[in-house]
């Protein structure tokens, strides 16, 4: 009987000891978490523009691609003297302006891969980005997506129709190309954010040169396929928007905002047609009027 009573008394004591120990551990863990949270550095937020450094990055959409008799045009990157970054720099008057854009660039060339040009190898563009940059514009993704491989399948003679919009194989290819572009652009933007944590990163979308109808031979595509191709660029822009959101950036939808200024507009086009001579301007790329228009869009997106 005496032995049995000792067991009944000892068990609650053991339980109380375990509970007390667990309570102490939980208290220590809670205090540690509270202290850690209190001392954790807040996420840096982009600063308002006050005339600080502005850096332009990207491919031929940024470099311009339309002929100007300047050294930058001939040094491998087809960097026009009046591309949209230069026009934007005139509008914003930064204390320091750096243009790293280079025709043919893909997303890896922005941050980790050197780019080969006909005038030598260019280092990753991120090398020239200062940590105190206030505004960084990025035009990238077209060469990663290789939209030309899609558009070329839709070219046709007058009054003909390639019916690209009804081609399931081509639709599957479009999905793959857009996904590939997003997967390549996202880490590039994250690398830019890491290098310049307080900068306003403004990503300019692709497209704009497909309107509501074709106009052979400038845009040798049937009207329904032109509208389908325009929606392809809308989808590509949505992918770039998603990537931009992940780095707390701002997306400028050049495709939707260029409506009515495609090459079929003979009075005020912002883009060159398929007939454009590559030595004068790249086909389906922005012209001087387009550079001013894009610069105005970006200028309006800068937080001041």
C-alpha atoms as one frame of an Amber mdcrd trajectory, in Angstrom:
protein
   0.000   0.000   0.000   2.816   2.430   0.948   4.666   1.711  -2.307   1.511
   2.349  -4.343   0.957   5.748  -2.703   4.517   6.851  -3.551   3.890   6.174
  -7.269   0.679   8.247  -7.280   2.397  11.197  -5.606   5.531  11.028  -7.852
   3.765  11.088 -11.248   2.180  14.546 -10.826   5.527  15.914  -9.667   7.237
  14.587 -12.798   4.502  16.071 -14.987   4.781  19.423 -13.221   8.534  19.390
 -13.856   8.075  18.663 -17.565   5.429  21.387 -17.909   7.653  23.906 -16.138
  10.574  23.056 -18.427   8.453  23.358 -21.578   7.053  26.671 -20.342  10.568
  27.999 -19.837  11.653  26.870 -23.320   8.605  28.449 -24.933   9.226  31.704
 -23.078  12.856  31.819 -24.271  11.844  31.051 -27.866   9.126  33.731 -27.794
  11.528  36.322 -26.374  14.175  35.440 -28.964  11.677  35.766 -31.783  10.490
  39.110 -30.418  14.029  40.444 -30.137  14.918  39.167 -33.617  11.817  40.794
 -35.083  12.511  44.059 -33.328  16.072  44.231 -34.662  15.337  42.960 -38.208
  16.246  45.537 -40.854  13.174  46.831 -42.697  12.943  46.190 -46.414  14.337
  49.200 -48.305  11.749  51.114 -50.288  12.452  52.952 -53.555  13.262  56.614
 -53.026  11.470  59.463 -54.712  13.371  60.957 -57.595  15.333  64.058 -56.648
  17.728  64.248 -59.585  19.948  61.361 -58.527  21.693  58.876 -60.843  19.644
  57.465 -63.725  20.712  54.225 -65.428  19.246  52.831 -68.654  19.519  49.080
 -69.225  18.248  46.720 -71.873  18.227  45.711 -75.516  17.559  47.535 -78.807
  14.264  48.903 -77.479  16.397  51.033 -75.161  19.473  51.509 -77.326  17.272
  52.824 -80.141  18.425  50.972 -83.212  17.777  53.927 -85.522  20.823  55.386
 -87.235  22.722  58.315 -85.759  26.300  59.113 -86.840  27.736  58.761 -83.342
  30.441  56.512 -81.858  27.934  54.728 -79.597  26.001  53.609 -82.665  29.052
  51.927 -84.200  30.590  50.391 -81.067  28.544  47.200 -81.192  25.340  48.192
 -79.407  23.569  50.368 -82.024  23.029  53.001 -79.325  21.295  55.953 -80.950
  22.105  59.494 -79.843  18.397  60.215 -79.330  17.116  56.934 -77.903  14.386
  57.099 -75.275  16.822  56.983 -72.309  18.641  60.050 -73.650  15.345  61.870
 -74.203  14.273  60.877 -70.681  17.562  62.188 -69.282  16.805  65.557 -70.902
  13.371  65.495 -69.278  14.591  64.501 -65.800  18.048  66.168 -65.659  19.797
  63.587 -63.457  23.095  64.474 -61.806  24.573  61.360 -63.415  23.289  59.446
 -66.474  24.567  56.011 -67.516  23.314  54.237 -70.644  24.306  50.554 -70.692
  21.712  49.445 -73.275  22.875  47.250 -76.134  21.041  45.877 -79.160  20.669
  42.120 -79.032  20.836  41.897 -75.243  19.010  39.123 -73.453  18.136  39.006
 -69.758  21.352  37.196 -68.696  23.395  39.988 -70.321  21.959  42.387 -67.785
  23.544  40.764 -64.754  25.698  37.677 -65.264  26.768  37.040 -68.880  29.027
  39.076 -71.154  27.487  39.990 -74.511  29.334  39.432 -77.765  28.881  42.145
 -80.387  30.519  42.919 -83.711  32.701  45.421 -81.876  33.869  43.202 -79.037
  32.565  41.729 -75.815  30.466  43.873 -73.483  30.472  43.111 -69.740  27.186
  42.505 -67.924  25.317  45.787 -67.781  24.860  45.570 -64.015  28.570  46.317
 -63.558  27.896  49.965 -64.417  24.948  50.403 -62.054  25.784  52.440 -58.931
  24.208  51.415 -55.625  22.775  54.902 -55.176  20.881  54.877 -58.473  17.496
  56.549 -58.084  15.920  55.517 -61.390  16.708  52.449 -63.515  14.818  51.828
 -66.749  14.852  48.302 -68.168  13.743  47.261 -71.663  14.314  43.528 -71.983
  12.585  40.278 -72.922  12.077  40.552 -76.670  15.235  38.610 -77.522  14.526
  36.081 -74.754  11.051  35.527 -76.170  12.225  35.780 -79.802   8.906  37.174
 -80.972  10.260  37.339 -84.531  10.043  33.562 -84.775   6.302  33.843 -84.114
   5.641  36.805 -86.377   7.515  35.287 -89.320   5.057  32.371 -89.323   2.219
  34.844 -89.934   3.686  36.831 -92.837   1.664  36.419 -95.998   0.950  37.841
 -99.459  -1.853  40.390 -99.997  -5.400  39.086 -99.427  -4.085  35.850 -97.925
  -4.360  34.610 -94.354  -1.962  32.287 -92.521  -4.541  31.796 -89.728  -1.945
  31.869 -86.975  -4.691  32.565 -84.442  -6.145  29.098 -85.124  -2.862  27.180
 -84.993  -2.729  25.132 -81.751   0.947  24.273 -82.247   1.832  27.952 -82.578
  -0.280  28.790 -79.532   1.672  26.234 -77.520   4.901  27.786 -78.753   3.686
  31.251 -77.722   2.990  30.014 -74.190   6.425  28.419 -73.982   8.215  31.526
 -75.253   6.408  33.870 -72.869   7.075  31.576 -69.904  10.740  31.347 -70.894
  10.983  35.121 -71.064   9.418  35.559 -67.620  11.707  32.952 -66.085  14.780
  34.715 -67.489  13.745  38.290 -66.758  12.724  37.663 -63.127  16.226  36.809
 -61.793  17.718  39.667 -63.819  15.395  42.166 -62.146  16.138  40.648 -58.738
  19.861  41.101 -59.344  19.262  44.748 -60.277  17.221  45.262 -57.120  19.973
  43.723 -55.017  22.584  46.019 -56.580  20.458  49.175 -56.249  18.055  48.555
 -53.340  16.573  52.070 -53.264  16.139  52.653 -57.003  12.852  53.025 -58.821
  13.006  50.164 -61.327  10.809  50.954 -64.326  10.317  48.157 -66.850   9.130
  49.092 -70.344   7.018  46.458 -72.083   7.483  45.078 -75.592   5.167  45.329
 -78.586   3.349  48.356 -79.954   4.028  47.696 -83.630   1.000  45.470 -84.225
  -2.293  47.364 -84.454  -5.812  46.452 -85.565  -5.026  45.639 -89.169  -2.170
  44.850 -91.519  -0.953  47.026 -94.389   0.969  45.103 -96.999   3.911  45.357
 -97.557   4.732  47.404 -94.400   2.980  44.917 -92.120   2.407  41.828 -94.316
  -0.017  40.046 -91.980  -3.757  39.472 -92.260  -5.981  41.715 -90.156  -7.185
  38.926 -87.805  -3.625  37.690 -87.272  -2.394  41.233 -86.571  -4.987  41.516
 -83.805  -3.973  38.086 -82.508  -0.309  39.109 -82.494  -1.232  42.259 -80.594
  -2.822  40.083 -77.917   0.338  37.958 -77.820   2.267  41.094 -76.862  -0.390
  41.918 -74.262   0.254  38.521 -72.706   4.010  39.064 -72.864   3.506  42.420
 -71.166   1.479  40.777 -68.412   4.392  38.378 -67.809   6.826  41.299 -67.578
   4.435  43.035 -65.192   4.472  39.994 -62.896   8.268  39.941 -62.899   8.350
  43.684 -62.197   5.984  43.382 -59.245   8.348  40.907 -57.570  11.005  43.629
 -57.200   8.600  46.428 -56.235   9.059  48.023 -59.647   6.800  49.930 -62.037
   5.656  48.527 -65.372   5.000  50.740 -68.401   2.713  48.946 -70.846   4.109
  50.223 -74.140   2.019  47.821 -76.213  -1.396  48.953 -74.992  -0.355  52.601
 -74.744   0.962  52.663 -78.324  -2.430  51.873 -79.831  -2.899  53.653 -83.146
   0.800  54.395 -83.674   1.842  51.168 -85.415   3.609  51.289 -88.825   0.276
  51.319 -90.657  -0.226  54.858 -89.363   1.392  56.818 -92.178   1.114  60.169
 -90.391   2.508  59.555 -86.898   3.950  56.057 -86.484   6.107  55.347 -83.442
   7.519  52.155 -84.959   9.300  51.256 -88.181   7.743  48.794 -90.621   9.050
  45.488 -91.942  10.514  47.400 -94.914  12.885  49.400 -92.749  16.509  49.016
 -93.786  18.556  47.556 -90.948  21.348  50.034 -91.607  18.926  52.940 -91.054
  16.561  51.510 -88.458  15.608  48.060 -87.227  12.271  46.744 -88.575   9.429
  46.919 -86.031  11.526  49.044 -83.644  10.770  52.491 -82.286  11.716  55.504
 -84.367  12.514  59.011 -83.133   8.847  59.820 -82.497   8.543  56.531 -80.619
  11.568  57.353 -78.485   9.949  60.613 -77.407   6.644  58.838 -76.713   8.257
  56.103 -74.597  10.335  58.664 -72.698   7.150  60.610 -71.914   5.454  57.427
 -70.626   8.377  56.639 -68.347   8.720  60.213 -67.158   5.086  60.162 -66.053
   5.723  56.917 -64.117   8.621  58.302 -62.052   7.647  59.049 -58.451   8.743
  62.489 -57.311
